[in-house]
Amino acid sequence: MLMTRTISDPALIKEKVLNWLHRFSTFCFLDSCALPGQSLDFIAGAGAVSAFEASQNDALEAFGEYQKKRQGKWLLGHLGYELNTSGPEALSNKTDQLLFPDICFFEPEIVLQLKEGILEIDAADPAAVYDAILNIPADTTAVGSPVVLQPRVKKAAYLQAIEALQKHIHRGDCYEINYCIEFFAEDTVIDPFTIYRQLTKKTPAPFAGLYRLQDKWLVCASPERFLKKTGSNIISQPIKGTLPRHAQDGVLLAGERENLLNSQKDRAENVMVVDLVRNDLSRICREGSVRVDELFGIYSFAQVHQMVSTVSGVLPDNYAFPDMLKATFPMGSMTGAPKVSVMKLIDQHEQAKRGIFSGSIGYISPDGDFDLNVVIRSLMYNHSTKYLSCKVGSGITIYSEAAKEWEECLLKAKAIEEVLKG
C-alpha cells in the first residue's frame, strides 16, 4: 500500500528515518546527501520479506531466477567484487574477514523515498510507519572511543608493489591497474549510525549509503556511480583522477580544478577506463548507441576534486540484469585494462579479498530500472568479529609515481580516519 506526505524539513525527516532504522537487522539506506542533480534525496528499504544471498560460482545465474520470481518488487542490496562474472580464471581464493556474501539482494517490507519534498511510503500499513518515524527522536548520536586504523601494507612494501605492477605494464600484460590497500582495526566496537552521520557531514557524497546485513555493516560515502538504467537508457560514470581540495575561494578553486583537468597522468587513466566502459556497454547496448556524453568532467567534493566521465547507451528490449553484470562488472574504474588480466594481477599482489569494497550497493525498482554505486570511501565492519576495514586504491599507469600514489591513498582514507579518531 502506497502513501505520500509533504515534508517541510527534509534534513529532519532523514535523521528520523535513520533512527527508525535501528530496529531492523537488514536495511539499505541510499543517500544523495542533498547534493544537486540527483534523482532522489534518499531511498530506504527496511526489513526482509525474502532475500537472496550467495557466494558460489553460479551465484549470478541463481540470482536471475530469484529476480524473475519477484518481478514488480523492490530489491535492494549489494554486489561483491568477487562475484563471478568473468569466468573461473578471474576468481580469488583469498579470505575475507568481513564475511559479506558475493551477492545479496532482499525484498524489503517497507520502502521509503524522499524526492523534492515528497515522502513516499510503500508498506502494509504506511500510516503506522509514518507515525513511528515522526515520533522517534531526531538524534541518538552515540559517543564512541577513538579508533586508529593500521595499514596492512607499509609504505616500503607499497612502493615495491607499484614497481612490480609497472613492470607488468612495460611487458604489455596490462595498460592500467587499480591497486588497493587496506587500513584496519581489530577488536573494535563502533556505532555505524554515528559514524555514517559524521562521515557524510564531513564529506557529503552523491552515492552514499548505510547498509546492514545482520552483523555486517557498510558505511559508504561514495562519489561514484557504477551503472544506472532508466527505461532503455543506461549510463556509467567512472572516476579516475584525484587531487586534494584546499581552496574554498572561487578563483583558487578554479585553479585547482584546472590543475586536475590538465594532468596528463590523470587524463591517461581516465581515458583508458572510458574506453573500457565503452567496450563493456557495447556488449549489451544497441549497435551505434554507445557514446561519451562527458569526458574529463571535473567535480569538486569536500576534500577532493575528481575527474568524472559519463558513458551512455541504449539497451535492447528485455535485457536481463545478470547479463548486464556479466558484461560490465566489476566496474572498469576498480580493475583496469584489460579487465580479466588485471583481475589476476590484483589477486596476485593485493593482500586480501576485496569483498564488498569496489563492489556496489543499490536498488532495482519494480519496473526493472536500477541505480548502483561504486563502494569506495567506505568503512566495512563485522559486529560479531569486531573487525573494521577501510580500503583505498588508485589507478597505476606507466606515468604513475609510486610515492604520489601512496599519498593519494592516504588522502582518500583521510576523512574516514579523522571521523574514527573523533
Secondary structure, DSSP 8 states (H G I E B T S, - for coil): -EEEEE-S-HHHHHHHHHHHGGG-SEEEEEE-TT-TT-S-SEEEEES-SEEEEE-STTHHHHHHHHHHHTTTS-EEEEE-TT-SSS-GGG------SS---SEEEEE-SEEEEEETTEEEEESSSHHHHHHHHHTS-S-----------EESS-HHHHHHHHHHHHHHHHHTS-SEEEEEEEEEESS----HHHHHHHHHHHS--TEEEEEEETTEEEEEEE--EEEEEETTEEEEE-EEEEEE----SHHHHHHHHHHHHT-HHHHHHHHHHHHHHHHHHHTTS-TT--EEEEEEEEEE-SSEEEEEEEEEEE--TT--HHHHHHHH-S-GGGTEESHHHHHHHHHHHSSS--TTTTSEEEEE-TTS-EEEE---SEEEEETTTTEEEEEEEEEE-TT--HHHHHHHHHHHHHHHHHHHH-
